[in-house]
Amino acid sequence: MPQGTLKKKASKSKAIKKVTPKRGVRIAPKKNTLIKQNKLKKKLTAKSTASIEKNMASKAAAVGKLTIMKPKKSETDENKTSGKKSS
């Protein structure tokens, strides 16, 4: 039998954990200059995005009608492409 008292192992839960914010979560700045810079940046970004979208819309409209779905085939086209040969 060993002599002396048993020593308890230090638990890992007591270790100091580093607190880091989650990804995507930003802490707002507290200095007035940084607040003003962020407001200006947000405003300019919004204007830039709006102008890009406007330009893209005008370019797309100049090309012609844009559709997401293919147009329906008429019955005469279906007969031609049905794959059956009439002899």
Helices and strands as residue ranges (DSSP letters): G 12-14, H 32-63, H 75-80
